[in-house]
Amino acid sequence: MYIAQEESFGPVMVISKFKNGDVDGVLRRANTTEYGLASGVFTKDISKALYISEKLEAGTVFINTYNKTDVAAPFGGFKQSGFGKDLGKFSL
């Protein structure tokens, strides 16, 4: 879907089905986009959340929440989203 491949700014949430337990398939689908500003993982399994957050190609990965962050935390994106992390070698 077009909406799942574009970098939308606004109150947008894409919900898509996947086979139960196919975490790597979900990661492939999520990382196929050319953008990577932020993502969110919602699960009761903290081990799964940490595994997914390490594999996602996104500047910020929220776990069981979204858009809650400290303004002093480094911010930035991957791929076509931004210029890398604040204070990172690419942004400097």
Number of C-alpha atoms within 10 A of each C-alpha: 6 6 10 15 14 11 16 10 6 6 5 8 9 7 7 7 6 11 8 6 8 9 14 11 12 17 15 13 13 19 16 13 15 14 20 23 19 20 17 18 17 13 11 10 8 12 10 13 18 13 11 19 19 10 13 21 24 21 20 22 22 16 19 12 11 14 12 8 12 8 7 6 8 14 18 20 19 19 15 13 16 16 15 20 17 15 11 12 9 9 11 9
